Amino acid sequence: MLIVSSFAGERFRIGPFAMVWLFATALIIGLGLGPIIDYYLAADATALTQAFVGTAATVAAAGSLGFVISKDLAPWMRPVAMIVFVAAIGTIIWSLFGGTLSPLVSAGIYLVSALLIVIDFNYIRKHGTANDAIWLATGIFVSIVNIFLSLLNIFSSR
């Protein structure tokens, strides 16, 4: 659904249909995260708490930094988003073949996702219009999920 919303045209990024698409995407991602959160709640509640708190702190700091930076970071949006996309696909493929994700790889995904939040919030400050709200919200949401999962992997690996 994320790939479709990225490449299928304006209908998936602007307007009521795009909003419903975003909510459906968030629902599916949330349903997928439910069993993971339930597992960590039983197995390692401390790592889960640390990941929640770390995610909140990272998003607050990255969003604030994006608003404060006066330089226009929009040219960095596509290259950084492509790095996140390639890392996500690589992680999925690696996991399908039974590999566990290294905390070092998770740290890299964490940093790039936080950078993407900085860029998104900077874009909101510099260029944002009502037509940008849904696709920016989608990107920020996906970055938050990536940060949470990365921190969960890092904190549970200790």
Secondary structure as the mmCIF struct_conf table of DSSP 4:
data_model
#
loop_
_struct_conf.conf_type_id
_struct_conf.id
_struct_conf.beg_label_comp_id
_struct_conf.beg_label_asym_id
_struct_conf.beg_label_seq_id
_struct_conf.end_label_comp_id
_struct_conf.end_label_asym_id
_struct_conf.end_label_seq_id
HELX_RH_AL_P HELX_RH_AL_P1 LEU A 2 PHE A 7
BEND BEND1 ALA A 8 ALA A 8
HELX_RH_3T_P HELX_RH_3T_P1 GLU A 10 PHE A 12
TURN_TY1_P TURN_TY1_P1 ARG A 13 ARG A 13
BEND BEND2 ILE A 14 GLY A 15
HELX_RH_AL_P HELX_RH_AL_P2 PRO A 16 ALA A 43
HELX_RH_AL_P HELX_RH_AL_P3 ALA A 45 VAL A 68
BEND BEND3 LYS A 71 LYS A 71
HELX_RH_3T_P HELX_RH_3T_P2 ALA A 74 TRP A 76
HELX_RH_AL_P HELX_RH_AL_P4 MET A 77 LEU A 96
TURN_TY1_P TURN_TY1_P2 PHE A 97 GLY A 98
HELX_LH_PP_P HELX_LH_PP_P1 GLY A 99 SER A 102
HELX_RH_AL_P HELX_RH_AL_P5 PRO A 103 HIS A 127
HELX_RH_3T_P HELX_RH_3T_P3 ALA A 130 ASP A 132
HELX_RH_AL_P HELX_RH_AL_P6 ALA A 133 SER A 156
#
